[in-house]
Amino acid sequence: MEIGDWKKAKIGEVTVIGYVSRIDFYENQIEIAIVGRIKNGIMKWGTPTRLLFREHRLEPLGTLLDDIQDKTTLIDLALMTKDKEWFEELTRGIKKGLSRSSN
């Protein structure tokens, strides 16, 4: 696990989504900056809130965001979290399409 990795965790009936913002190996706690919550199949974005989790409670995000949101929302989230690498990955196809259409 590395800082910046996207993770999900269950808190009761809510699935929270966030990225690793700090790792405390001594206490075996991972700080996650929570940016989204899913309850009853409805996704809500919010200002990042930091919470501590034990590593065993965290799961890889996988394709969860792709499954529930369109790409423009993911691009907005990448911008909001200042995740340049993810932004580049999300917009790669869009940039290729724009460069072809302008020729």
C-alpha positions in Angstrom: 0.0 0.0 0.0 1.3 3.4 -0.9 0.2 7.0 -0.4 -2.2 8.0 -3.1 -3.7 4.5 -3.6 -7.5 4.6 -3.9 -9.4 2.4 -1.4 -12.9 1.7 -0.2 -14.2 0.7 3.2 -17.5 -0.1 4.7 -18.8 1.9 7.7 -22.2 0.4 8.6 -24.4 0.7 5.5 -22.1 3.2 3.8 -19.2 2.5 1.5 -16.6 5.3 1.7 -14.1 6.0 -1.1 -10.9 7.8 -0.6 -7.2 7.8 -1.1 -4.3 6.9 1.2 -3.0 10.2 2.7 -0.8 8.8 5.5 0.5 5.4 6.6 1.4 4.7 10.3 3.2 1.4 10.3 3.8 1.5 14.0 0.1 1.6 14.9 -0.9 -0.3 11.7 -3.3 2.6 10.9 -3.9 4.0 7.5 -5.3 7.6 7.1 -7.7 7.9 4.2 -8.9 11.1 2.7 -12.6 10.3 2.1 -14.0 12.0 -0.9 -17.1 10.0 -1.6 -19.8 8.0 0.1 -22.2 5.4 -1.4 -25.4 4.6 0.4 -28.4 2.8 -1.1 -26.6 2.9 -4.5 -26.4 6.7 -4.5 -23.0 8.3 -4.8 -22.3 11.6 -3.0 -19.0 13.5 -3.3 -17.7 15.8 -0.6 -14.8 17.8 0.6 -12.0 15.4 1.7 -12.4 14.2 5.3 -9.6 12.3 6.9 -10.3 9.1 8.8 -8.1 6.3 10.3 -8.6 2.7 9.4 -6.8 -0.6 10.2 -5.3 -1.9 7.0 -7.5 -5.1 7.0 -10.7 -2.9 6.6 -9.5 -1.4 3.4 -10.1 -2.9 -0.1 -8.8 -1.8 -3.5 -11.2 0.5 -5.3 -11.1 -1.6 -8.5 -13.6 -0.5 -11.0 -16.2 0.8 -8.5 -16.0 4.5 -9.7 -16.2 3.5 -13.3 -19.2 1.3 -12.6 -21.2 4.1 -10.9 -20.1 7.3 -12.5 -19.5 8.8 -15.9 -16.0 9.8 -16.9 -16.6 13.6 -16.5 -17.4 13.1 -12.8 -14.2 11.1 -12.4 -12.2 13.9 -14.2 -13.7 16.4 -11.8 -12.7 14.2 -8.9 -9.2 13.8 -10.2 -9.0 17.6 -10.5 -10.4 18.2 -7.0 -7.9 15.8 -5.4 -5.0 17.1 -7.5 -4.3 13.6 -8.8 -2.4 14.5 -12.0 -1.6 10.9 -13.0 -5.2 9.8 -12.7 -6.3 12.9 -14.6 -3.9 12.1 -17.4 -5.2 8.6 -17.5 -8.8 9.7 -17.7 -8.3 12.3 -20.4 -5.9 10.3 -22.6 -8.6 9.1 -24.9 -10.3 12.6 -25.0 -7.0 14.3 -25.9 -6.4 11.7 -28.7 -9.9 12.3 -30.1 -9.4 16.1 -30.1 -6.0 15.9 -31.8 -7.5 13.7 -34.6 -10.5 16.0 -35.1 -8.4 19.1 -35.4 -6.3 17.7 -38.3 
